[in-house]
């Protein structure tokens, strides 16, 4: 089995119990990682730091912890962490989510079958409270060609679910800061240098959300971030002027004009799939 790293970032708002669950879910896999890199993005509560030290004692050198003096944001934290990843394949994991036990096995198999791939993601199931309480599914296109079309309108890979080739990430400039959209910014840059993508049409990650998740997908700062990302795509001829105007108009309506309750309804009913019963 090919060796690979897992890359995580932990920050001040993370809950110790959720961090432990997330880390255990990536270690207790049918295909176990060879290295788990955890970047501590600035000061965190003692309870959370104690949880990381407990995991380090339990799993030994498999877990490597790299603390940063100040909070630098997810993009910059992952950029730092990527430098410590020793293997070509690097799987992303968020600090409060859960990977299903055969996630890595299935992603490694796809890389083996299609060695020209640069990134392999999957669909995700979003839950509130208990992991059995799945409230929505974020499904994404499976094939490279469809992913590239989807990229022009929405994020085509679920960040928490991806396994990446480190060399291709670096070829695209690596992780960089972009408010709320460091992942989409990376996918666009990887697209521009000719990287190939794929998604596995299974919910390989369970993503923890809460009642306020979709409320936070609004406001002028969030809108400006997405507008600027579409501007970047326009300047690099990924999208046309018409596509740029249409995308900006739609997001202005959803993220700035809509009240929170209506935005939540739009996300859950129009931008997500209902969970299969």
C-alpha positions as CSV (number, residue, x, y, z in Angstrom):
1,X,0.0,0.0,0.0
2,X,1.3,3.5,-0.9
3,X,2.2,5.6,2.1
4,X,0.4,8.9,2.6
5,X,0.1,11.8,5.0
6,X,-3.0,13.4,6.5
7,X,-3.1,17.2,7.0
8,X,-5.3,18.9,9.7
9,X,-5.5,22.3,11.3
10,X,-6.9,23.0,14.8
11,X,-7.8,26.5,16.1
12,X,-9.3,28.2,19.1
13,X,-13.0,27.3,18.5
14,X,-12.4,23.6,18.1
15,X,-13.9,21.3,20.8
16,X,-11.6,18.7,22.3
17,X,-14.0,15.8,22.0
18,X,-14.7,16.5,18.3
19,X,-10.9,16.7,17.6
20,X,-10.4,13.3,19.2
21,X,-13.2,11.8,17.2
22,X,-11.8,13.3,14.0
23,X,-8.3,12.1,14.5
24,X,-9.4,8.6,15.5
25,X,-11.5,8.4,12.4
26,X,-8.5,8.9,10.1
27,X,-6.2,6.5,12.0
28,X,-8.7,3.6,12.5
29,X,-9.0,3.1,8.8
30,X,-8.8,0.1,6.5
31,X,-5.8,1.9,4.9
32,X,-3.9,3.6,7.8
33,X,-1.9,6.8,7.1
34,X,1.8,6.8,7.6
35,X,1.9,10.4,9.0
36,X,-0.7,12.7,10.6
37,X,0.3,16.4,10.5
38,X,-1.7,18.7,12.8
39,X,-1.1,22.4,12.7
40,X,-2.2,24.3,15.8
41,X,-3.3,27.6,14.3
42,X,-2.5,30.0,17.1
43,X,-3.4,29.6,20.9
44,X,-6.1,27.1,21.7
45,X,-7.8,26.2,25.0
46,X,-5.9,23.9,27.4
47,X,-8.6,21.2,27.0
48,X,-8.0,21.0,23.3
49,X,-4.2,21.0,23.6
50,X,-4.4,18.3,26.2
51,X,-6.5,16.3,23.8
52,X,-3.8,16.6,21.1
53,X,-1.1,15.6,23.6
54,X,-3.3,12.6,24.7
55,X,-3.5,11.5,21.0
56,X,0.2,12.0,20.6
57,X,0.8,9.7,23.6
58,X,-1.6,7.1,22.3
59,X,-0.4,6.9,18.7
60,X,3.3,8.0,19.1
61,X,5.3,9.3,16.2
62,X,2.4,8.8,13.8
63,X,1.1,12.2,15.0
64,X,3.1,15.3,14.5
65,X,2.0,18.6,16.1
66,X,3.2,21.9,14.8
67,X,2.0,25.0,16.9
68,X,1.9,28.5,15.4
69,X,2.3,31.5,17.7
70,X,-0.5,33.4,16.1
71,X,-3.7,32.5,14.2
72,X,-3.0,32.8,10.5
73,X,-6.1,31.4,9.0
74,X,-6.8,28.0,7.4
75,X,-5.1,28.6,4.1
76,X,-1.8,29.7,5.7
77,X,-2.0,27.0,8.3
78,X,-2.3,24.3,5.6
79,X,0.5,25.9,3.7
80,X,2.7,25.5,6.8
81,X,1.5,22.0,7.3
82,X,2.0,20.9,3.8
83,X,5.7,21.6,4.2
84,X,5.9,18.9,6.9
85,X,4.1,16.2,4.9
86,X,6.6,13.7,3.8
87,X,4.6,11.7,1.2
88,X,3.3,12.6,-2.3
89,X,-0.3,11.8,-1.4
90,X,-1.8,14.1,1.3
91,X,-5.3,13.6,2.6
92,X,-7.2,16.6,4.1
93,X,-9.2,16.3,7.2
94,X,-11.1,18.9,9.2
95,X,-10.8,18.9,13.0
96,X,-14.5,18.3,13.8
97,X,-15.6,15.9,11.1
98,X,-15.5,12.1,10.6
99,X,-14.0,10.0,7.9
100,X,-15.7,6.7,7.1
101,X,-13.5,3.7,7.7
102,X,-12.7,2.9,4.1
103,X,-12.3,6.4,2.8
104,X,-8.6,6.2,2.2
105,X,-8.7,2.7,0.8
106,X,-11.1,3.8,-1.9
107,X,-9.1,7.0,-2.7
108,X,-5.8,5.1,-2.9
109,X,-7.4,2.6,-5.3
110,X,-8.5,5.4,-7.6
111,X,-5.1,7.0,-7.7
112,X,-3.6,3.5,-8.5
113,X,-6.1,3.0,-11.3
114,X,-5.7,6.5,-12.7
115,X,-2.1,7.7,-11.9
116,X,-2.6,11.0,-13.7
117,X,-5.1,12.2,-11.2
118,X,-4.1,15.2,-9.0
119,X,-7.1,15.2,-6.5
120,X,-9.7,12.8,-5.5
121,X,-12.7,13.9,-3.4
122,X,-16.1,12.5,-2.6
123,X,-19.6,13.5,-1.7
124,X,-20.2,14.3,2.0
125,X,-23.1,13.9,4.5
126,X,-23.8,16.8,6.8
127,X,-25.1,16.1,10.3
128,X,-26.2,18.0,13.4
129,X,-25.4,16.6,16.8
130,X,-25.3,12.9,16.4
131,X,-23.6,11.5,13.3
132,X,-26.8,9.5,12.6
133,X,-28.8,12.7,12.3
134,X,-27.9,13.4,8.7
135,X,-29.7,16.5,7.4
136,X,-28.2,17.0,3.9
137,X,-25.9,15.7,1.3
138,X,-23.5,17.8,-0.7
139,X,-22.9,15.8,-3.9
140,X,-20.4,16.9,-6.5
141,X,-19.6,15.8,-10.1
142,X,-17.7,12.5,-10.6
143,X,-15.7,13.0,-13.8
144,X,-13.0,15.5,-14.6
145,X,-14.8,17.1,-17.4
146,X,-17.9,17.7,-15.3
147,X,-15.9,18.9,-12.4
148,X,-14.2,21.5,-14.6
149,X,-17.6,22.8,-15.7
150,X,-19.0,22.9,-12.2
151,X,-15.9,24.8,-11.0
152,X,-17.0,27.8,-13.0
153,X,-20.1,28.2,-10.8
154,X,-19.5,26.4,-7.5
155,X,-16.8,24.6,-5.5
156,X,-16.4,21.3,-7.3
157,X,-14.6,19.3,-4.5
158,X,-15.5,18.9,-0.9
159,X,-12.4,20.1,0.8
160,X,-12.7,17.8,3.9
161,X,-12.9,14.8,1.6
162,X,-9.9,15.3,-0.7
163,X,-6.7,13.4,-1.2
164,X,-4.1,15.4,-3.1
165,X,-0.8,15.0,-4.9
166,X,1.6,17.3,-3.0
167,X,3.6,18.0,-6.1
168,X,0.6,19.1,-8.1
169,X,-0.6,21.3,-5.2
170,X,2.8,22.9,-5.1
171,X,2.8,23.3,-8.9
172,X,-0.3,25.4,-8.6
173,X,1.3,27.6,-5.9
174,X,0.3,25.7,-2.8
175,X,-2.3,26.6,-0.2
176,X,-2.8,30.3,0.1
177,X,-5.1,32.5,2.2
178,X,-8.4,33.5,0.7
179,X,-11.3,34.4,3.1
180,X,-13.6,31.4,3.3
181,X,-12.5,30.2,-0.1
182,X,-9.0,28.9,0.2
183,X,-10.1,25.6,-1.2
184,X,-11.9,27.0,-4.3
185,X,-8.9,29.2,-4.9
186,X,-6.7,26.2,-4.9
187,X,-8.9,24.1,-7.3
188,X,-9.0,27.0,-9.8
189,X,-5.2,27.3,-9.7
190,X,-4.8,23.6,-10.1
191,X,-7.2,23.7,-13.0
192,X,-5.1,26.4,-14.7
193,X,-2.0,24.3,-14.6
194,X,-3.7,21.2,-16.1
195,X,-4.4,19.1,-13.0
196,X,-7.0,16.3,-13.2
197,X,-9.8,15.7,-10.7
198,X,-12.2,13.0,-9.7
199,X,-14.9,12.5,-7.1
200,X,-16.1,9.2,-5.6
201,X,-19.9,9.2,-5.5
202,X,-20.1,8.1,-1.9
203,X,-20.4,10.0,1.3
204,X,-16.8,9.3,2.5
205,X,-16.9,12.1,5.1
206,X,-19.5,13.0,7.7
207,X,-19.4,16.8,8.2
208,X,-20.5,18.4,11.5
209,X,-22.8,21.4,11.0
210,X,-25.2,23.3,13.3
211,X,-28.2,25.5,13.0
212,X,-26.1,28.6,12.2
213,X,-24.0,27.0,9.5
214,X,-25.9,28.4,6.6
215,X,-26.6,31.7,8.2
216,X,-22.8,32.3,8.2
217,X,-22.8,31.9,4.4
218,X,-23.9,35.4,4.1
219,X,-22.8,39.0,4.6
220,X,-20.8,41.5,2.5
221,X,-17.4,40.1,3.5
222,X,-18.4,36.6,2.4
223,X,-19.9,38.0,-0.8
224,X,-16.8,40.1,-1.6
225,X,-14.6,37.0,-1.2
226,X,-16.6,35.0,-3.7
227,X,-16.9,38.0,-6.1
228,X,-13.1,38.4,-6.0
229,X,-12.7,34.7,-6.7
230,X,-14.9,35.0,-9.8
231,X,-12.9,38.1,-10.8
232,X,-9.7,35.9,-10.6
233,X,-11.4,33.3,-12.8
234,X,-12.5,36.0,-15.3
235,X,-9.0,37.5,-15.5
236,X,-7.5,34.0,-16.1
237,X,-10.1,33.3,-18.8
238,X,-11.7,30.4,-16.8
239,X,-15.1,32.1,-17.2
240,X,-16.7,34.7,-19.5
241,X,-17.8,38.2,-18.6
242,X,-21.4,37.0,-18.8
243,X,-20.7,34.1,-16.4
244,X,-18.9,36.5,-14.1
245,X,-21.9,38.9,-14.0
246,X,-24.4,36.1,-13.5
247,X,-22.5,34.5,-10.7
248,X,-21.9,37.7,-8.9
249,X,-25.6,38.7,-9.2
250,X,-26.8,35.4,-7.8
251,X,-24.5,35.5,-4.9
252,X,-25.4,39.1,-4.1
253,X,-29.0,38.1,-3.9
254,X,-28.3,35.0,-1.7
255,X,-25.5,36.4,0.5
256,X,-26.4,40.0,0.9
257,X,-30.1,40.5,0.2
258,X,-31.7,37.4,1.6
259,X,-32.6,37.2,5.3
260,X,-30.9,34.4,7.2
261,X,-34.0,32.1,7.4
262,X,-34.5,32.2,3.6
263,X,-30.7,31.7,2.9
264,X,-30.8,28.5,5.1
265,X,-33.9,27.3,3.1
266,X,-32.1,27.9,-0.2
267,X,-29.0,26.0,0.9
268,X,-30.8,23.0,2.3
269,X,-33.6,22.7,-0.4
270,X,-31.8,23.9,-3.5
271,X,-28.0,23.6,-3.0
272,X,-28.0,20.3,-1.1
273,X,-29.6,16.8,-1.6
274,X,-32.0,15.3,0.9
275,X,-30.4,12.4,2.9
276,X,-31.5,9.0,1.7
277,X,-33.7,7.2,4.1
